[in-house]
């Protein structure tokens, strides 16, 4: 019988172990709890939810709802246990955390071909391995991964800027340009006059921030390059104008003059459907980001597909290291899953565990692995983490912006999202049928 080692019994690791074992593959699942805990974990059970008990929206025409529907079609253990332990939460799938963890633990431990080994892993086992050790991977294992992948390809914090959809930007208020007209005019520029800038500064310095854990504060307080935009703003009224909001080398076509301040948006993906706000790593609460950043000229009605975050988060520069099946390009026996790959969120982490396991199972059973279609949310996540055109790679959760555009124009957002979801469901059905017929 083929054997696979899975490191970490979080959501991704449990999904990987479940998918492999259900396909007749023996699994050794390594979990360091309760021998050792990360700074954020406290419960002995597998798949412990730390930050929230919500697995996001259920409706199909939302990114999270679509992803869960696709995962359910692929026999997701996380979705199964979440539905069993759900608590009332309006349109979201929220769970009783301990009951959810207990259900996940019981399901994995009852699998006859899964062996659970307790204790910290510091070196990768021989043979086929899926590393699903999470965003708080222990220092010893992080060092091992760093030696394997190269330290420059391994990050220990997630300091990422918000991303908006291009379709939601008011193109009448912005313009394409680069400073001093150097190279292609790749940046979208949002220019402030003096009054607009001062109002924005005032809102920014008074906005509410997320409280970092003590262990996270140590990482960020010493790293000047990760400074949140709101901290920079608090250093003085004009500080941002000499940093990420510097207007030099630009001319606002609306006025013919250099703007008082300027924010640039950079293309996030090859299709140009998403743009990130350059230099805007932030620790503001999500509702505050929506309120304050909507004051940026041209972003008044912006749709945020990812808000800025700053937290301790070990993750790989996946486009340089991993293929679309979450395998290490230079050593295909080693796969990664979970937030370490650059997927952001509980349900996304779980989905990556399924995808990594499917690819490993295919290879061990003598079949070529199949990527889910790009029209599916799972297929889009695969392609995002392996897209070599993404230069400054940052973690990303599921969102409609990473799906290919529809061939027809649908103006209403909910109608457009429903059409994209319907397309994804049909594509997933064809994909699973093709897998079965091989």
C-alpha positions as CSV (number, residue, x, y, z in Angstrom):
1,X,0.0,0.0,0.0
2,X,1.3,3.5,-0.9
3,X,2.1,5.7,2.1
4,X,2.0,9.5,2.5
5,X,3.1,11.6,5.5
6,X,0.9,14.6,6.3
7,X,2.4,17.2,8.7
8,X,-0.1,19.2,10.7
9,X,-3.7,18.3,11.7
10,X,-5.2,21.7,11.0
11,X,-8.0,22.1,8.4
12,X,-5.7,21.5,5.4
13,X,-3.9,18.5,7.0
14,X,-7.2,16.9,8.0
15,X,-8.6,17.3,4.5
16,X,-5.5,15.9,3.0
17,X,-5.5,12.9,5.3
18,X,-9.2,12.3,4.7
19,X,-8.9,12.5,0.9
20,X,-5.9,10.2,0.8
21,X,-7.3,7.6,3.2
22,X,-10.6,7.5,1.4
23,X,-8.7,6.6,-1.7
24,X,-7.0,3.6,-0.1
25,X,-3.7,5.3,0.7
26,X,-2.1,4.9,4.1
27,X,-1.4,8.1,5.9
28,X,0.8,9.0,8.8
29,X,-0.5,12.3,10.2
30,X,1.9,14.2,12.4
31,X,0.5,16.7,14.9
32,X,2.6,18.5,17.6
33,X,-0.3,19.2,20.0
34,X,-0.6,18.5,22.9
35,X,3.1,18.0,23.2
36,X,3.7,21.5,21.9
37,X,1.3,24.4,21.1
38,X,1.8,27.4,18.8
39,X,1.3,30.8,20.5
40,X,-2.3,30.9,19.2
41,X,-3.6,27.4,19.8
42,X,-5.0,26.0,23.1
43,X,-7.4,23.1,22.3
44,X,-6.1,19.6,22.0
45,X,-8.3,18.6,19.1
46,X,-7.6,18.7,15.4
47,X,-8.7,21.5,13.1
48,X,-8.8,24.1,15.9
49,X,-10.4,27.4,14.8
50,X,-8.6,30.3,16.4
51,X,-9.6,33.6,14.9
52,X,-13.3,33.1,14.2
53,X,-16.0,30.4,14.3
54,X,-17.3,31.5,11.0
55,X,-16.6,29.8,7.7
56,X,-18.1,32.7,5.9
57,X,-21.2,33.1,3.6
58,X,-23.3,30.2,2.5
59,X,-25.0,31.7,-0.5
60,X,-23.8,30.3,-3.8
61,X,-23.3,33.7,-5.5
62,X,-20.6,34.6,-2.9
63,X,-17.0,33.5,-3.3
64,X,-17.0,31.6,0.0
65,X,-20.3,30.0,-0.6
66,X,-19.2,28.8,-4.1
67,X,-16.0,27.4,-2.7
68,X,-17.8,25.4,-0.1
69,X,-20.2,24.1,-2.7
70,X,-17.2,22.9,-4.8
71,X,-15.5,21.4,-1.7
72,X,-18.7,19.5,-0.8
73,X,-18.8,18.0,-4.3
74,X,-15.2,16.8,-3.6
75,X,-16.3,15.1,-0.4
76,X,-14.9,17.7,2.0
77,X,-14.6,16.6,5.6
78,X,-14.5,20.2,6.8
79,X,-17.8,21.1,5.2
80,X,-19.3,17.8,6.4
81,X,-18.3,18.5,10.0
82,X,-19.2,22.2,9.9
83,X,-22.7,21.3,8.8
84,X,-23.0,18.8,11.7
85,X,-21.9,21.4,14.3
86,X,-23.4,24.5,12.8
87,X,-24.8,27.3,15.0
88,X,-27.1,30.1,14.0
89,X,-25.3,32.9,12.2
90,X,-27.6,34.4,9.6
91,X,-26.3,33.6,6.1
92,X,-22.9,32.4,7.3
93,X,-21.7,28.9,8.2
94,X,-20.6,29.2,11.8
95,X,-19.8,26.3,14.1
96,X,-19.4,25.4,17.7
97,X,-15.6,25.5,17.8
98,X,-15.0,22.6,20.2
99,X,-17.7,20.5,18.7
100,X,-16.3,21.1,15.2
101,X,-12.8,20.2,16.3
102,X,-14.1,17.1,18.1
103,X,-16.0,15.9,15.0
104,X,-12.9,16.4,12.8
105,X,-10.7,14.6,15.2
106,X,-13.1,11.7,15.6
107,X,-13.5,11.3,11.8
108,X,-9.8,11.2,11.2
109,X,-9.0,8.9,14.1
110,X,-11.6,6.4,13.0
111,X,-10.1,6.0,9.5
112,X,-8.4,2.6,9.6
113,X,-5.5,3.6,7.4
114,X,-4.5,6.8,9.2
115,X,-1.8,6.6,11.9
116,X,-1.6,9.7,14.1
117,X,1.9,10.5,15.5
118,X,2.0,13.1,18.3
119,X,5.0,15.5,18.6
120,X,6.9,18.2,16.8
121,X,8.3,17.4,13.3
122,X,11.6,19.1,12.7
123,X,12.7,17.4,9.5
124,X,10.6,16.2,6.6
125,X,10.1,12.4,6.5
126,X,11.2,10.4,3.5
127,X,8.8,9.5,0.8
128,X,5.7,11.5,-0.2
129,X,4.9,14.4,2.1
130,X,2.2,17.0,2.4
131,X,3.3,19.9,4.6
132,X,0.3,21.5,6.2
133,X,1.9,23.0,9.3
134,X,0.0,26.3,9.2
135,X,0.8,30.0,9.4
136,X,2.4,29.5,12.8
137,X,4.8,26.7,11.8
138,X,7.3,26.0,14.5
139,X,10.8,27.5,14.3
140,X,12.6,24.2,13.8
141,X,10.3,23.1,10.9
142,X,10.4,26.6,9.4
143,X,14.2,26.4,9.3
144,X,14.0,23.0,7.5
145,X,11.6,24.4,5.0
146,X,13.8,27.5,4.5
147,X,16.8,25.3,3.7
148,X,14.7,23.3,1.3
149,X,13.1,26.2,-0.5
150,X,15.6,29.0,0.0
151,X,15.2,31.6,2.8
152,X,14.4,34.3,0.3
153,X,11.2,32.4,-0.7
154,X,9.9,32.1,2.8
155,X,8.1,34.9,4.6
156,X,7.3,35.0,8.3
157,X,4.7,37.8,8.3
158,X,1.8,38.8,6.2
159,X,1.8,42.5,5.5
160,X,-0.4,42.9,2.5
161,X,-2.3,45.8,1.0
162,X,-6.0,45.9,0.1
163,X,-7.1,44.8,-3.4
164,X,-10.0,46.2,-5.4
165,X,-11.7,45.1,-8.6
166,X,-10.9,47.2,-11.6
167,X,-14.6,47.2,-12.6
168,X,-15.4,49.0,-9.4
169,X,-12.9,51.9,-9.9
170,X,-14.3,55.2,-11.2
171,X,-12.2,55.5,-14.2
172,X,-13.4,59.1,-14.8
173,X,-11.5,60.1,-11.6
174,X,-8.3,58.2,-12.2
175,X,-5.6,57.9,-14.9
176,X,-2.9,55.5,-16.1
177,X,0.7,56.8,-15.7
178,X,4.1,56.0,-14.3
179,X,6.3,58.6,-12.6
180,X,8.3,60.7,-15.1
181,X,6.6,58.6,-17.9
182,X,9.1,55.9,-17.5
183,X,8.1,52.6,-19.2
184,X,4.6,51.5,-19.8
185,X,1.8,53.4,-18.0
186,X,0.9,50.4,-15.8
187,X,-0.3,52.2,-12.7
188,X,-3.7,53.5,-12.0
189,X,-3.2,56.9,-10.2
190,X,-5.6,58.4,-7.7
191,X,-4.7,62.0,-7.2
192,X,-5.7,64.2,-4.2
193,X,-6.0,67.9,-3.9
194,X,-4.9,69.5,-0.6
195,X,-8.4,69.4,1.0
196,X,-9.1,65.8,-0.1
197,X,-5.7,64.8,1.3
198,X,-6.1,66.5,4.7
199,X,-9.6,64.9,5.1
200,X,-8.2,61.5,4.2
201,X,-5.3,62.0,6.7
202,X,-7.6,63.0,9.4
203,X,-9.8,59.9,8.9
204,X,-6.8,57.6,8.7
205,X,-5.1,58.7,11.9
206,X,-8.4,58.3,13.9
207,X,-9.5,55.0,12.4
208,X,-9.6,51.9,14.7
209,X,-7.0,49.1,14.4
210,X,-6.9,45.4,15.1
211,X,-5.0,44.5,18.3
212,X,-2.0,42.3,17.5
213,X,-1.1,39.4,19.6
214,X,2.0,39.9,21.8
215,X,4.0,37.4,19.7
216,X,3.1,39.3,16.5
217,X,4.1,42.7,17.9
218,X,7.7,41.5,18.3
219,X,7.8,40.8,14.5
220,X,6.4,44.1,13.3
221,X,7.9,46.6,15.7
222,X,11.4,46.0,14.4
223,X,10.5,45.9,10.7
224,X,10.3,49.5,9.3
225,X,9.3,48.2,5.8
226,X,6.1,46.7,7.2
227,X,4.9,49.9,8.8
228,X,1.1,50.2,8.6
229,X,-0.1,53.2,6.6
230,X,-2.0,54.5,9.6
231,X,1.2,54.5,11.7
232,X,3.0,56.4,9.0
233,X,0.2,58.9,8.9
234,X,0.5,59.5,12.6
235,X,4.1,60.7,12.2
236,X,2.9,63.9,10.7
237,X,0.5,65.5,8.2
238,X,3.0,65.4,5.3
239,X,4.8,62.1,6.0
240,X,2.7,60.1,3.6
241,X,3.4,62.7,0.9
242,X,7.1,61.8,1.1
243,X,6.4,58.1,1.1
244,X,3.7,56.0,-0.7
245,X,1.6,59.1,-1.5
246,X,4.4,61.1,-3.1
247,X,3.2,63.0,-6.1
248,X,6.6,63.6,-7.8
249,X,6.9,62.8,-11.5
250,X,3.2,62.9,-12.1
251,X,0.8,65.3,-13.7
252,X,-3.0,65.1,-13.1
253,X,-4.6,65.4,-16.5
254,X,-7.7,66.9,-14.9
255,X,-5.7,69.9,-13.7
256,X,-2.5,69.8,-15.8
257,X,-0.5,70.1,-12.5
258,X,1.3,67.9,-10.1
259,X,-1.2,66.6,-7.5
260,X,-0.9,67.4,-3.9
261,X,-0.7,63.7,-3.1
262,X,-1.1,60.6,-5.1
263,X,-1.9,56.9,-4.5
264,X,-1.0,54.3,-7.1
265,X,-2.8,51.0,-7.8
266,X,-0.8,48.2,-9.3
267,X,-2.1,45.3,-11.3
268,X,-2.5,42.2,-9.1
269,X,-3.1,39.6,-11.8
270,X,-2.3,39.0,-15.5
271,X,-5.9,39.5,-16.5
272,X,-5.9,43.0,-15.0
273,X,-9.2,42.4,-13.1
274,X,-7.7,43.3,-9.7
275,X,-5.5,46.1,-8.5
276,X,-3.7,46.5,-5.1
277,X,-3.2,49.8,-3.3
278,X,0.5,50.3,-3.3
279,X,2.2,50.8,0.0
280,X,-1.0,50.4,2.0
281,X,-0.2,47.5,4.3
282,X,-2.5,48.2,7.3
283,X,-3.7,46.9,10.6
284,X,-7.1,48.7,10.4
285,X,-10.3,46.9,11.1
286,X,-12.0,45.8,7.9
287,X,-15.0,48.1,8.2
288,X,-12.6,51.0,8.9
289,X,-10.6,50.1,5.7
290,X,-13.8,50.2,3.7
291,X,-14.8,53.5,5.2
292,X,-11.4,55.3,5.0
293,X,-10.0,53.9,1.8
294,X,-13.3,54.7,0.0
295,X,-12.3,58.4,0.5
296,X,-9.5,57.8,-2.1
297,X,-10.5,59.6,-5.3
298,X,-11.8,57.0,-7.7
299,X,-12.4,54.4,-5.0
300,X,-15.6,55.8,-3.6
301,X,-17.5,52.7,-4.7
302,X,-14.6,50.3,-4.8
303,X,-15.3,46.6,-4.3
304,X,-12.6,45.2,-1.9
305,X,-11.8,41.6,-2.7
306,X,-9.1,41.5,0.0
307,X,-8.5,43.9,2.9
308,X,-5.1,44.7,4.2
309,X,-3.7,42.5,6.9
310,X,-0.7,42.4,9.2
311,X,-0.1,39.3,11.2
312,X,2.4,36.5,11.9
313,X,2.0,34.2,8.9
314,X,4.6,31.8,7.6
315,X,4.1,31.5,3.8
316,X,6.0,30.6,0.7
317,X,6.6,32.6,-2.5
318,X,4.5,29.9,-4.1
319,X,4.6,31.1,-7.7
320,X,8.4,30.6,-7.7
321,X,8.2,27.3,-5.8
322,X,5.0,25.4,-6.4
323,X,3.0,24.1,-9.4
324,X,-0.8,24.3,-9.6
325,X,-1.1,21.0,-7.7
326,X,0.7,22.5,-4.7
327,X,3.8,20.4,-5.4
328,X,7.4,21.6,-4.9
329,X,8.6,22.0,-8.5
330,X,12.1,20.8,-7.8
331,X,10.9,17.8,-5.7
332,X,7.5,16.5,-6.6
333,X,7.3,14.1,-3.7
334,X,6.8,17.2,-1.4
335,X,3.6,19.1,-1.5
336,X,2.3,22.0,0.6
337,X,-1.2,22.8,1.8
338,X,-2.9,25.4,3.9
339,X,-2.1,29.1,4.5
340,X,1.6,28.4,4.0
341,X,0.9,28.2,0.2
342,X,-0.6,31.7,0.2
343,X,-4.3,30.9,0.4
344,X,-5.9,33.1,3.0
345,X,-8.7,31.8,5.3
346,X,-10.0,28.7,6.9
347,X,-12.1,27.4,4.1
348,X,-9.4,28.2,1.5
349,X,-6.8,26.3,3.6
350,X,-9.1,23.3,3.7
351,X,-9.6,23.4,0.0
352,X,-5.9,23.4,-0.7
353,X,-5.6,20.3,1.4
354,X,-8.1,18.5,-0.8
355,X,-6.4,19.7,-4.0
356,X,-2.9,18.7,-2.8
357,X,-4.2,15.2,-1.7
358,X,-6.0,14.6,-5.0
359,X,-2.8,15.3,-7.0
360,X,-0.7,13.0,-4.7
361,X,-3.3,10.2,-4.9
362,X,-3.4,10.5,-8.7
363,X,0.4,10.2,-9.0
364,X,0.6,7.3,-6.7
365,X,-2.2,5.5,-8.6
366,X,-0.4,6.0,-11.9
367,X,-2.6,8.8,-13.3
368,X,-1.8,12.3,-14.4
369,X,-3.3,14.8,-12.0
370,X,-6.0,17.1,-13.3
371,X,-6.4,20.8,-12.4
372,X,-9.9,22.0,-11.7
373,X,-11.1,24.3,-14.5
374,X,-10.1,28.0,-14.1
375,X,-13.9,28.9,-13.9
376,X,-14.1,27.1,-10.6
377,X,-13.0,28.8,-7.3
378,X,-10.8,25.9,-6.5
379,X,-9.2,26.1,-10.0
380,X,-8.7,29.8,-9.7
381,X,-7.0,29.4,-6.3
382,X,-4.6,26.8,-7.8
383,X,-3.7,29.2,-10.5
384,X,-3.3,32.2,-8.2
385,X,-0.7,30.5,-6.0
386,X,1.2,29.2,-9.1
387,X,1.0,32.3,-11.3
388,X,4.6,33.3,-12.1
389,X,3.4,36.7,-13.4
390,X,2.6,37.8,-9.8
391,X,5.8,39.4,-8.7
392,X,5.1,40.6,-5.2
393,X,3.2,37.5,-4.0
394,X,0.9,38.0,-1.0
395,X,-1.8,35.6,0.4
396,X,-5.2,35.7,-1.1
397,X,-8.6,34.4,-0.1
398,X,-11.4,33.3,-2.4
399,X,-13.0,36.1,-4.3
400,X,-14.9,36.6,-7.5
401,X,-12.1,38.8,-8.9
402,X,-9.8,35.8,-9.4
403,X,-12.4,34.0,-11.7
404,X,-12.2,34.6,-15.5
405,X,-14.6,37.3,-16.7
406,X,-17.9,36.2,-18.2
407,X,-18.1,36.3,-22.0
408,X,-21.2,38.5,-21.8
409,X,-21.6,41.8,-19.9
410,X,-23.9,41.6,-16.9
411,X,-24.1,44.9,-15.1
412,X,-25.8,43.9,-11.8
413,X,-23.2,42.6,-9.4
414,X,-25.4,39.9,-7.8
415,X,-26.6,38.8,-11.2
416,X,-23.1,38.7,-12.5
417,X,-21.9,36.7,-9.5
418,X,-24.8,34.2,-9.8
419,X,-23.8,33.6,-13.5
420,X,-20.2,33.1,-12.5
421,X,-21.3,30.7,-9.7
422,X,-23.6,28.7,-12.1
423,X,-20.7,28.5,-14.6
424,X,-18.4,27.2,-11.8
425,X,-20.8,24.6,-10.6
426,X,-21.2,23.2,-14.1
427,X,-17.5,23.3,-14.7
428,X,-16.9,21.4,-11.4
429,X,-19.4,18.7,-12.4
430,X,-17.6,18.2,-15.7
431,X,-14.3,18.1,-13.9
432,X,-15.4,15.4,-11.5
433,X,-17.0,13.4,-14.2
434,X,-13.8,13.5,-16.2
435,X,-11.8,12.3,-13.2
436,X,-14.2,9.4,-12.7
437,X,-14.0,8.3,-16.3
438,X,-10.2,8.1,-16.5
